Amino acid sequence: MRIRLKRKCMAAILTAAVAGSLLAGCGKEEEKTMSSVVHVDSQTAENGTLELTGNYVGTVAPNDSVDVTPMVSGTVKKVNVKVGDKVKEGDVLCKFDDTAAQLQLDSAKSSVESAQAGKSAANSQQAAAQQQAQSSIDSMEETLAGYQKSLKTAKKQLKQLTAAQKKLSTAMNKAKTAFTAAKTTYKKAQALYVNYKSFLNTYPDCQTTAGLTAAMSAGTVPDASGNVDQDAAAKAKTAASLMKQLNSAGVTVEYLNDAGLNALKENSSDAETAYQTASQNYGQTTSSIASVKATIEQLNAQISATKTSISSAKKSKSMSGGGSEVYDAQIDAAEIGVESAEYQKSLYTVTAPIDGYVEAVNVTENEVAATGYPAFTISGKKTIMVTFYVTEEVKNFLQPGAAVTVDNNGKEYRGTISSVGTAVDAQKGLFKAEAQIFVDGGSISSGVSVSLSVVTSAVKDTIVIPYDAVYYDNNQSYVYCVEEGKAVRVDVTTGLYNDDLIAVTEGLKPGDEVITSWASGLKNGAEVVTENDSEDVTKQSEEENPQTQTTQK
């Protein structure tokens, strides 16, 4: 629709044009300063074990013997005792084939050596790492300064647009009021013209305000005989009614003709055009304000993310400046792996938990023994029986030989599950379980209640990742993986979890690189760089831009 513009509307149009140019300038500045790369932490998905521990109240009863149940299965290489032998705590009862455990231990020791070699290499590259880290920090600080400058410009634009919006709002409201009044006047005049057209044609003298006023008075004057002309009286009555309605409509009788109505219609059209123009100017300014606010929000997010990246880079530089802290942590982790492997290897050697006499031997040399079944029974006076009750779900998980811990008055004792009931206790509504506890010379009175802890559920050989790496979309859990430098959403099925870790049963495979940290802008398809990639990215940038590299030197 083509709209005619009046001179009084030109100021509002110029205001909108200035606002548009300011917004365009902000967009160009934003294009120069915005960055889509997201810095994240990640780790490689690996199979592991996740266990949950339950706490129960148990009742103590006396016990004179203990079943020794191996925690591993395999071929029994040697049995050192027979029924009737007297043993002391720690004596070796039998040994399993520990070839696989020895290989794991050798691998763990190799990891320690590898970490130590990495530390040596890191120390020799310390100067280069410091220079690369400082280069990265300088680049990010330059980017931060650009964001802050753009933010200052955007806030100034927002202030100007807000002031312009206030003025445009006032102008729009005035134009709307004027349009409503002009339209109403035209409609009322049009109706009066239709209703009184015949009257005005009959009495042409009433087509002027003066004539209409005279007609109103003439009908009330009596003649010499004191009589009032009835036709004049009717004319005066109609004239008075018309005058009243004209006053109410805000027009004069001179507008009750084609020319007058056209003039009123044109006034209404002009007022409508002025209102539409003012409304458009206000809308454009409002849209510009929303756009600038969005820009400010984006810049604030970018400033926050860049500051975080700078802080992380400075921390990394400090660590690299120390020369070996990161590798020391890797060595510590590798040494923990050695300790774990040594513990696993120790499980292949079964020892006597108490002093006593061997009452039963249920394993044979060079034959396979399964885990969960007692290999030996030793009688003695250093054990007690603790009875507790569990749900069906826990009952189905517990196995004889599983390790338990009992706490009594702040002192901790260890033992193993000896039996798990298969029928629900009628009074408790739960399943009865019993554990043999080694008091090691201590004393726990029979009949007292103690706190007992035992692993109630676990998963093995399953992908285990940090709990915070998993997100949820309605009922669908998912993670972000790094694929070719981009964040890729991967829907997963999760299982067992605790406060720190969660098992992923479907969706991931060993070797997948899972993003473990949240960052602003992290979404499917976002371009990402991990902390492990930071040094490689900086090195590649310097190789591609030798001029910049020379300047840094």
ZAMARGU-4260 file (C-alpha; in steps of 0.2 Angstrom, whole numbers, plus 5000, padded with zeros to 4 digits):
<rodrens>
0) 5000/5000/5000 | 5007/5017/4995 | 5006/5030/5009 | 5008/5048/5007 | 5020/5057/5019
5) 5017/5074/5026 | 5031/5086/5031 | 5027/5083/5050 | 5032/5065/5048 | 5049/5068/5041
10) 5058/5070/5058 | 5052/5053/5064 | 5058/5045/5048 | 5075/5053/5050 | 5076/5047/5068
15) 5073/5029/5063 | 5086/5030/5049 | 5099/5036/5062 | 5094/5021/5073 | 5096/5009/5058
20) 5114/5016/5054 | 5119/5014/5072 | 5113/4996/5073 | 5122/4992/5056 | 5138/4999/5063
25) 5137/4988/5078 | 5134/4973/5067 | 5150/4976/5058 | 5160/4978/5074 | 5152/4962/5081
30) 5158/4953/5065 | 5175/4958/5068 | 5176/4953/5086 | 5164/4938/5089 | 5172/4921/5090
35) 5163/4904/5088 | 5177/4893/5095 | 5172/4885/5112 | 5186/4880/5124 | 5182/4863/5133
40) 5189/4849/5144 | 5188/4832/5138 | 5193/4814/5142 | 5194/4797/5132 | 5180/4785/5136
45) 5186/4769/5144 | 5179/4754/5152 | 5179/4753/5171 | 5170/4748/5186 | 5157/4757/5196
50) 5152/4752/5214 | 5138/4758/5226 | 5139/4755/5244 | 5124/4752/5256 | 5124/4755/5275
55) 5114/4743/5286 | 5111/4740/5305 | 5116/4723/5310 | 5115/4712/5326 | 5130/4704/5333
60) 5130/4685/5338 | 5145/4674/5343 | 5154/4663/5329 | 5167/4650/5331 | 5172/4647/5313
65) 5175/4657/5297 | 5174/4652/5279 | 5188/4658/5268 | 5181/4663/5251 | 5193/4668/5237
70) 5189/4685/5228 | 5195/4678/5211 | 5192/4663/5201 | 5205/4652/5191 | 5217/4638/5192
75) 5223/4633/5209 | 5242/4631/5207 | 5246/4626/5225 | 5237/4621/5241 | 5248/4624/5257
80) 5237/4616/5270 | 5226/4601/5274 | 5212/4598/5286 | 5218/4598/5304 | 5233/4610/5301
85) 5235/4624/5314 | 5237/4641/5305 | 5241/4659/5310 | 5233/4674/5303 | 5242/4679/5286
90) 5248/4661/5283 | 5246/4657/5264 | 5233/4644/5262 | 5233/4642/5243 | 5239/4652/5227
95) 5229/4654/5210 | 5237/4656/5193 | 5241/4675/5193 | 5249/4676/5176 | 5236/4689/5170
100) 5237/4699/5186 | 5256/4700/5184 | 5254/4706/5166 | 5243/4720/5172 | 5256/4724/5186
105) 5270/4725/5172 | 5259/4736/5162 | 5255/4748/5176 | 5274/4749/5180 | 5277/4753/5162
110) 5265/4767/5163 | 5275/4774/5178 | 5291/4774/5167 | 5282/4782/5153 | 5275/4796/5164
115) 5293/4799/5171 | 5300/4800/5153 | 5286/4813/5149 | 5291/4823/5164 | 5309/4823/5158
120) 5304/4829/5140 | 5292/4842/5148 | 5307/4850/5158 | 5317/4851/5142 | 5303/4860/5133
125) 5299/4872/5147 | 5305/4888/5138 | 5295/4884/5122 | 5279/4880/5132 | 5281/4896/5142
130) 5282/4906/5125 | 5268/4897/5117 | 5257/4900/5133 | 5261/4919/5133 | 5257/4921/5115
135) 5240/4913/5118 | 5237/4924/5132 | 5241/4940/5123 | 5230/4935/5108 | 5215/4932/5120
140) 5218/4948/5129 | 5218/4957/5113 | 5201/4949/5109 | 5195/4953/5126 | 5199/4971/5123
145) 5190/4971/5106 | 5174/4964/5115 | 5175/4977/5129 | 5176/4991/5116 | 5161/4984/5106
150) 5151/4982/5122 | 5155/5001/5126 | 5149/5006/5109 | 5133/4995/5110 | 5128/5002/5127
155) 5130/5020/5120 | 5119/5015/5105 | 5106/5007/5117 | 5105/5023/5127 | 5102/5034/5111
160) 5089/5022/5105 | 5080/5021/5121 | 5079/5040/5121 | 5073/5040/5103 | 5060/5027/5107
165) 5052/5037/5121 | 5050/5052/5110 | 5043/5041/5096 | 5031/5033/5108 | 5024/5050/5113
170) 5022/5055/5094 | 5014/5038/5090 | 5001/5040/5104 | 4997/5058/5098 | 4995/5052/5080
175) 4984/5038/5086 | 4972/5050/5095 | 4972/5062/5081 | 4967/5048/5069 | 4954/5041/5080
180) 4946/5059/5082 | 4947/5062/5063 | 4939/5045/5059 | 4925/5047/5071 | 4921/5065/5065
185) 4920/5059/5047 | 4909/5044/5051 | 4897/5055/5061 | 4896/5069/5048 | 4893/5055/5035
190) 4879/5048/5045 | 4871/5066/5048 | 4873/5069/5029 | 4863/5054/5025 | 4850/5057/5038
195) 4847/5076/5034 | 4851/5076/5016 | 4832/5078/5011 | 4830/5091/5024 | 4844/5102/5018
200) 4839/5100/5000 | 4821/5105/5005 | 4828/5120/5014 | 4844/5127/5006 | 4844/5141/5018
205) 4849/5128/5032 | 4865/5123/5023 | 4874/5137/5032 | 4877/5139/5051 | 4868/5156/5050
210) 4853/5149/5040 | 4852/5134/5052 | 4852/5146/5067 | 4839/5157/5059 | 4827/5143/5055
215) 4828/5137/5073 | 4822/5154/5079 | 4809/5157/5065 | 4798/5143/5070 | 4795/5150/5087
220) 4788/5168/5082 | 4769/5169/5082 | 4760/5180/5069 | 4749/5195/5072 | 4734/5183/5077
225) 4746/5175/5090 | 4747/5159/5080 | 4763/5149/5076 | 4766/5143/5058 | 4766/5124/5060
230) 4778/5121/5045 | 4790/5134/5052 | 4789/5125/5069 | 4793/5108/5061 | 4807/5116/5051
235) 4814/5124/5067 | 4813/5108/5077 | 4822/5098/5064 | 4835/5112/5063 | 4837/5112/5082
240) 4840/5093/5082 | 4853/5094/5067 | 4862/5108/5076 | 4863/5098/5092 | 4870/5083/5083
245) 4882/5094/5073 | 4889/5101/5090 | 4891/5083/5097 | 4900/5078/5081 | 4912/5093/5081
250) 4907/5099/5064 | 4897/5112/5056 | 4883/5111/5043 | 4894/5117/5030 | 4902/5099/5030
255) 4886/5091/5026 | 4889/5090/5007 | 4900/5080/4995 | 4914/5092/4996 | 4914/5094/5015
260) 4913/5075/5017 | 4928/5073/5005 | 4938/5085/5015 | 4934/5076/5032 | 4938/5059/5023
265) 4954/5066/5017 | 4958/5073/5035 | 4955/5055/5042 | 4966/5047/5029 | 4980/5059/5032
270) 4978/5056/5051 | 4979/5037/5048 | 4994/5039/5037 | 5003/5049/5050 | 4998/5036/5064
275) 5005/5022/5053 | 5021/5031/5050 | 5023/5035/5068 | 5019/5017/5073 | 5032/5010/5060
280) 5045/5022/5066 | 5042/5016/5084 | 5042/4998/5079 | 5058/4999/5070 | 5067/5008/5085
285) 5060/4995/5097 | 5067/4981/5085 | 5084/4990/5085 | 5084/4991/5104 | 5080/4972/5105
290) 5094/4969/5093 | 5107/4980/5102 | 5102/4971/5119 | 5105/4954/5111 | 5122/4960/5105
295) 5126/4967/5123 | 5121/4950/5130 | 5132/4941/5117 | 5146/4952/5121 | 5145/4950/5140
300) 5145/4931/5137 | 5160/4932/5125 | 5169/4943/5138 | 5165/4931/5152 | 5171/4916/5142
305) 5187/4925/5136 | 5191/4929/5154 | 5189/4911/5159 | 5200/4906/5145 | 5213/4918/5150
310) 5212/4913/5168 | 5214/4894/5162 | 5229/4899/5150 | 5238/4908/5164 | 5235/4893/5176
315) 5242/4882/5162 | 5257/4893/5160 | 5260/4893/5178 | 5260/4874/5179 | 5271/4873/5164
320) 5282/4886/5172 | 5284/4874/5187 | 5291/4862/5174 | 5284/4846/5181 | 5268/4848/5191
325) 5257/4840/5177 | 5268/4826/5175 | 5270/4823/5193 | 5251/4821/5194 | 5252/4808/5180
330) 5266/4799/5189 | 5256/4799/5205 | 5241/4792/5195 | 5252/4779/5187 | 5259/4774/5204
335) 5241/4772/5210 | 5238/4761/5196 | 5253/4750/5201 | 5246/4749/5219 | 5229/4744/5212
340) 5237/4730/5201 | 5248/4724/5215 | 5232/4723/5226 | 5223/4713/5212 | 5238/4702/5211
345) 5238/4699/5230 | 5220/4692/5228 | 5227/4677/5219 | 5236/4672/5235 | 5223/4667/5249
350) 5229/4669/5267 | 5221/4664/5283 | 5211/4678/5291 | 5212/4672/5309 | 5222/4660/5320
355) 5215/4643/5321 | 5213/4626/5314 | 5209/4621/5296 | 5192/4612/5297 | 5189/4610/5278
360) 5198/4611/5261 | 5187/4613/5246 | 5200/4617/5232 | 5212/4605/5223 | 5229/4609/5215
365) 5228/4611/5196 | 5209/4612/5196 | 5198/4627/5193 | 5190/4635/5208 | 5175/4648/5206
370) 5174/4664/5216 | 5160/4665/5228 | 5162/4648/5236 | 5172/4644/5252 | 5189/4637/5249
375) 5193/4634/5267 | 5185/4634/5284 | 5195/4639/5299 | 5189/4638/5317 | 5195/4651/5330
380) 5189/4663/5343 | 5192/4679/5333 | 5176/4681/5323 | 5158/4686/5326 | 5143/4684/5316
385) 5133/4699/5311 | 5115/4697/5305 | 5106/4711/5294 | 5092/4712/5282 | 5091/4718/5264
390) 5079/4721/5249 | 5077/4708/5236 | 5087/4719/5223 | 5102/4719/5235 | 5099/4701/5239
395) 5101/4696/5221 | 5118/4706/5220 | 5126/4700/5236 | 5137/4684/5235 | 5146/4674/5249
400) 5164/4680/5251 | 5159/4698/5247 | 5169/4710/5258 | 5160/4720/5272 | 5165/4733/5285
405) 5157/4735/5302 | 5159/4750/5313 | 5156/4749/5332 | 5159/4764/5343 | 5171/4772/5331
410) 5181/4756/5328 | 5181/4748/5311 | 5181/4729/5308 | 5182/4719/5292 | 5174/4703/5286
415) 5165/4694/5272 | 5147/4688/5268 | 5144/4670/5273 | 5126/4668/5268 | 5111/4676/5260
420) 5094/4670/5263 | 5082/4665/5248 | 5066/4667/5257 | 5058/4683/5264 | 5058/4684/5283
425) 5040/4685/5289 | 5042/4698/5302 | 5055/4709/5293 | 5048/4708/5276 | 5066/4708/5270
430) 5079/4695/5266 | 5091/4689/5280 | 5110/4690/5277 | 5125/4685/5288 | 5143/4691/5288
435) 5158/4684/5297 | 5168/4698/5305 | 5186/4697/5311 | 5187/4706/5328 | 5206/4705/5328
440) 5208/4704/5347 | 5194/4717/5349 | 5178/4714/5358 | 5160/4717/5353 | 5146/4711/5365
445) 5133/4699/5358 | 5116/4706/5354 | 5122/4724/5351 | 5118/4734/5335 | 5132/4739/5324
450) 5134/4749/5307 | 5138/4737/5292 | 5143/4743/5275 | 5144/4732/5259 | 5144/4735/5240
455) 5126/4733/5235 | 5127/4735/5216 | 5141/4737/5203 | 5145/4737/5185 | 5161/4730/5177
460) 5169/4732/5160 | 5157/4747/5156 | 5160/4765/5150 | 5162/4776/5165 | 5162/4795/5163
465) 5160/4810/5175 | 5142/4812/5180 | 5143/4831/5175 | 5147/4826/5157 | 5129/4820/5155
470) 5115/4832/5150 | 5096/4828/5148 | 5083/4834/5135 | 5066/4829/5142 | 5069/4810/5145
475) 5084/4808/5134 | 5101/4808/5141 | 5116/4814/5130 | 5134/4819/5130 | 5145/4830/5118
480) 5159/4821/5110 | 5173/4829/5100 | 5174/4824/5082 | 5185/4833/5069 | 5186/4848/5080
485) 5167/4850/5083 | 5155/4846/5097 | 5143/4832/5092 | 5128/4827/5102 | 5128/4808/5106
490) 5112/4801/5114 | 5116/4788/5127 | 5108/4776/5139 | 5114/4777/5157 | 5115/4765/5171
495) 5122/4765/5188 | 5129/4782/5195 | 5135/4790/5211 | 5139/4808/5215 | 5155/4809/5204
500) 5153/4795/5190 | 5140/4787/5179 | 5140/4771/5169 | 5135/4773/5150 | 5128/4756/5144
505) 5124/4762/5126 | 5129/4776/5114 | 5148/4777/5118 | 5163/4765/5114 | 5181/4765/5121
510) 5191/4778/5113 | 5177/4791/5111 | 5183/4809/5116 | 5169/4815/5128 | 5168/4833/5133
515) 5168/4834/5152 | 5166/4853/5155 | 5151/4865/5152 | 5155/4881/5142 | 5145/4895/5135
520) 5141/4892/5117 | 5143/4873/5118 | 5130/4865/5107 | 5128/4852/5093 | 5140/4857/5079
525) 5149/4870/5089 | 5168/4872/5084 | 5178/4867/5100 | 5196/4866/5106 | 5201/4856/5121
530) 5214/4860/5133 | 5225/4846/5126 | 5224/4854/5109 | 5228/4872/5114 | 5247/4871/5111
535) 5245/4862/5095 | 5233/4875/5089 | 5245/4889/5093 | 5259/4880/5085 | 5249/4878/5069
540) 5244/4896/5069 | 5262/4902/5070 | 5267/4890/5056 | 5253/4897/5045 | 5257/4915/5049
545) 5276/4917/5050 | 5275/4936/5050 | 5266/4935/5067 | 5278/4922/5073 | 5293/4934/5069
550) 5285/4948/5078 | 5282/4938/5094 | 5301/4934/5094
</rodrens>
